[in-house]
């Protein structure tokens, strides 16, 4: 996935978080008891968690972890994988 698309997704979520259209009213109620602003934020939280999962899966800097693991193994520290293999 292209980094520009990920930046657009994060920017869109930032803009959508400012839900000024639900500030003045608690109606309509969702499911008969949940104010619209609260239900909007509940849905927004779910969408944001999915976007963060996408960022971790597609944009996580794995090369930094590889450098860290190489540094630890050269200093005599065992990584979790090496400990599991030794058992």
C-alpha positions as CSV (number, residue, x, y, z in Angstrom):
1,X,0.0,0.0,0.0
2,X,1.3,3.4,-0.9
3,X,2.3,5.7,2.0
4,X,0.4,8.6,0.5
5,X,-2.9,6.6,0.8
6,X,-2.1,5.9,4.4
7,X,-1.5,9.6,5.1
8,X,-4.8,10.4,3.4
9,X,-6.6,7.8,5.6
10,X,-5.0,9.3,8.8
11,X,-5.9,12.8,7.7
12,X,-9.5,11.9,6.9
13,X,-9.8,10.3,10.4
14,X,-8.4,13.4,11.9
15,X,-11.0,15.6,10.2
16,X,-13.8,13.2,10.9
17,X,-13.0,13.2,14.6
18,X,-14.1,16.8,14.8
19,X,-17.8,16.0,14.7
20,X,-19.2,19.5,15.0
21,X,-22.4,18.5,13.3
22,X,-23.6,16.6,16.5
23,X,-22.6,19.1,19.1
24,X,-25.9,20.8,19.6
25,X,-28.3,17.9,19.9
26,X,-28.5,14.5,21.5
27,X,-31.3,13.4,19.2
28,X,-32.0,11.2,17.4
29,X,-31.3,8.4,19.8
30,X,-29.8,5.3,18.4
31,X,-31.5,2.1,19.5
32,X,-33.8,4.2,21.6
33,X,-31.2,5.2,24.3
34,X,-27.8,6.0,22.8
35,X,-27.2,9.7,21.8
36,X,-26.2,10.2,18.2
37,X,-22.8,11.8,19.2
38,X,-21.9,8.9,21.4
39,X,-22.8,6.3,18.8
40,X,-20.8,8.3,16.2
41,X,-17.8,8.1,18.4
42,X,-18.3,4.4,19.1
43,X,-18.3,3.8,15.3
44,X,-15.4,6.2,14.8
45,X,-13.4,4.2,17.4
46,X,-14.0,1.0,15.6
47,X,-12.9,2.5,12.2
48,X,-9.9,4.1,13.8
49,X,-8.8,0.8,15.4
50,X,-9.0,-0.9,11.9
51,X,-7.0,2.0,10.4
52,X,-4.3,1.6,13.1
53,X,-4.2,-2.2,12.4
54,X,-3.7,-1.4,8.7
55,X,-0.9,1.0,9.6
56,X,0.9,-1.6,11.7
57,X,0.5,-4.3,9.0
58,X,1.5,-2.1,6.1
59,X,3.8,0.7,7.3
60,X,5.6,-0.7,10.4
61,X,9.4,-0.2,10.0
62,X,10.5,-3.9,10.2
63,X,14.0,-3.0,9.2
64,X,14.5,-1.3,12.6
65,X,13.4,-4.4,14.4
66,X,15.8,-6.5,12.3
67,X,18.7,-4.1,13.2
68,X,17.8,-4.4,16.9
69,X,17.7,-8.2,16.8
70,X,21.0,-8.3,15.0
71,X,22.5,-6.0,17.6
72,X,21.2,-8.0,20.5
73,X,22.5,-11.3,19.1
74,X,25.9,-9.8,18.5
75,X,26.1,-8.6,22.1
76,X,25.2,-12.0,23.5
77,X,21.6,-11.4,24.3
78,X,19.1,-14.0,23.2
79,X,16.0,-13.0,21.4
80,X,12.6,-14.6,22.2
81,X,12.9,-16.7,19.0
82,X,16.4,-18.0,20.0
83,X,15.2,-18.8,23.5
84,X,12.3,-20.8,22.1
85,X,14.5,-22.7,19.8
86,X,17.0,-23.5,22.6
87,X,14.2,-25.0,24.7
